[in-house]
Amino acid sequence: MQSGMTLIEVLVALLIFSVGILGVAMLQLNALKYTDSSMRSLHVSFIAHDLFERIRANPGTRYALSSLSQAPTSGSLAVPRQQDLYDFATQLKRAAGDDAEASIAVAGSSVTLTLTWDDSRASQDAAQKQTLTLTADVSAERVARP
């Protein structure tokens, strides 16, 4: 009769346990990457909706921008458009990185905002770009619904 475990059995059990721990660690690492990506997308969405509200607050002002590089490099409280676009560009770069890009297209009361940023941390691709396109009606008029 044998009592206890042999060294081989202990090593095999340790190997199985180690593989399981590595699997859990990889799962946790991926969860952190995807959580960061999701948080960044949510933050960019909040920045876009903030700009829509600023545009609604200043009807008649033209907010069109073909590139984020055209945004003002300083704010001015006396000129709301300049302050709004400066805040938008600053917040977007802070949230999504300096390589973030945006464009604002205006057609009547419809504003289309396209945002692009690097999301390579959440992907296997070295240059994974994330794009968010939102369109909103920014007219000051609100139609009451019965």
C-alpha positions as CSV (number, residue, x, y, z in Angstrom):
1,M,0.0,0.0,0.0
2,Q,1.1,3.5,-0.8
3,S,0.3,6.4,1.4
4,G,0.8,10.0,0.4
5,M,1.6,11.4,-3.1
6,T,4.6,11.0,-5.2
7,L,6.7,13.9,-6.4
8,I,5.4,13.3,-10.0
9,E,1.8,13.7,-8.9
10,V,2.6,16.9,-7.1
11,L,4.4,18.4,-10.1
12,V,1.5,17.4,-12.4
13,A,-1.0,19.0,-10.0
14,L,1.2,22.1,-9.8
15,L,1.4,22.3,-13.6
16,I,-2.4,22.1,-14.0
17,F,-2.9,24.7,-11.3
18,S,-0.4,27.0,-13.0
19,V,-2.1,26.8,-16.4
20,G,-5.4,27.6,-14.7
21,I,-3.9,30.7,-12.9
22,L,-2.4,31.9,-16.2
23,G,-5.8,31.5,-17.9
24,V,-7.5,33.6,-15.2
25,A,-4.7,36.3,-15.5
26,M,-5.2,36.5,-19.3
27,L,-9.0,36.8,-18.8
28,Q,-8.5,39.6,-16.3
29,L,-6.0,41.4,-18.6
30,N,-8.5,41.3,-21.5
31,A,-11.3,42.5,-19.2
32,L,-9.2,45.5,-18.3
33,K,-8.4,46.3,-21.9
34,Y,-12.1,46.1,-23.0
35,T,-13.2,48.1,-20.0
36,D,-10.7,50.9,-20.9
37,S,-11.9,50.9,-24.5
38,S,-15.6,51.0,-23.4
39,M,-14.9,53.9,-20.9
40,R,-13.1,55.8,-23.6
41,S,-16.0,55.4,-26.1
42,L,-18.5,56.5,-23.4
43,H,-16.4,59.6,-22.6
44,V,-16.1,60.5,-26.3
45,S,-19.9,60.1,-26.6
46,F,-20.4,62.5,-23.6
47,I,-18.1,65.1,-25.2
48,A,-20.1,64.8,-28.5
49,H,-23.4,65.3,-26.7
50,D,-22.0,68.2,-24.8
51,L,-21.1,69.9,-28.1
52,F,-24.7,69.2,-29.4
53,E,-26.1,71.0,-26.3
54,R,-23.7,73.9,-26.8
55,I,-24.8,74.2,-30.5
56,R,-28.4,74.2,-29.4
57,A,-27.7,77.0,-26.9
58,N,-26.3,79.2,-29.7
59,P,-28.8,79.0,-32.5
60,G,-27.7,80.7,-35.7
61,T,-24.0,80.2,-35.1
62,R,-22.1,78.1,-37.7
63,Y,-20.2,75.3,-36.0
64,A,-19.0,73.4,-39.2
65,L,-15.5,72.1,-39.0
66,S,-13.8,69.8,-41.6
67,S,-11.0,68.8,-39.2
68,L,-10.1,69.1,-35.5
69,S,-7.0,71.0,-36.6
70,Q,-9.2,73.9,-37.6
71,A,-10.5,74.3,-34.0
72,P,-9.4,77.4,-32.2
73,T,-6.2,77.1,-30.2
74,S,-7.5,79.3,-27.4
75,G,-10.9,80.0,-25.9
76,S,-12.7,83.3,-25.7
77,L,-15.7,83.7,-23.3
78,A,-16.8,86.7,-25.5
79,V,-17.2,84.5,-28.5
80,P,-19.2,81.4,-27.6
81,R,-18.4,79.5,-30.8
82,Q,-14.7,79.9,-30.3
83,Q,-15.0,78.8,-26.6
84,D,-17.2,75.8,-27.4
85,L,-15.0,74.5,-30.2
86,Y,-11.8,75.1,-28.1
87,D,-13.4,73.2,-25.2
88,F,-14.5,70.4,-27.5
89,A,-11.1,69.9,-29.1
90,T,-9.3,70.1,-25.7
91,Q,-11.7,67.6,-24.1
92,L,-11.6,65.2,-27.0
93,K,-7.8,65.2,-27.1
94,R,-7.6,64.7,-23.4
95,A,-10.1,61.8,-23.5
96,A,-9.0,60.0,-26.7
97,G,-5.4,61.1,-27.3
98,D,-3.7,63.7,-29.4
99,D,-4.3,61.7,-32.6
100,A,-8.1,62.0,-32.2
101,E,-9.9,63.5,-35.2
102,A,-13.3,65.1,-35.6
103,S,-15.4,66.8,-38.2
104,I,-18.7,68.7,-37.8
105,A,-21.1,68.9,-40.8
106,V,-24.1,71.2,-40.6
107,A,-27.1,70.9,-42.9
108,G,-29.9,73.2,-41.8
109,S,-30.7,72.2,-38.2
110,S,-29.1,68.8,-38.6
111,V,-25.6,68.4,-37.3
112,T,-23.4,65.4,-38.0
113,L,-20.4,64.9,-35.8
114,T,-17.8,62.3,-36.8
115,L,-15.2,61.3,-34.2
116,T,-12.2,59.0,-34.8
117,W,-9.6,57.9,-32.2
118,D,-7.0,55.2,-31.7
119,D,-8.3,52.1,-29.9
120,S,-5.4,49.8,-30.4
121,R,-5.2,48.8,-26.8
122,A,-8.4,46.9,-27.1
123,S,-7.5,45.1,-30.3
124,Q,-4.8,42.9,-31.7
125,D,-4.3,45.3,-34.6
126,A,-1.6,47.9,-34.2
127,A,-3.6,50.7,-35.7
128,Q,-7.2,50.0,-34.7
129,K,-9.3,53.1,-35.2
130,Q,-12.7,53.6,-33.5
131,T,-15.2,55.8,-35.3
132,L,-18.4,57.3,-33.8
133,T,-20.8,59.2,-36.0
134,L,-23.8,61.0,-34.4
135,T,-26.4,63.1,-36.0
136,A,-28.7,65.4,-34.1
137,D,-31.4,68.0,-34.8
138,V,-30.2,71.1,-32.9
139,S,-33.1,73.4,-33.7
140,A,-34.2,75.5,-30.8
141,E,-37.8,74.8,-31.5
142,R,-39.4,72.0,-29.6
143,V,-42.6,70.4,-30.8
144,A,-45.0,69.5,-28.0
145,R,-46.3,65.9,-28.3
146,P,-49.7,65.1,-26.9
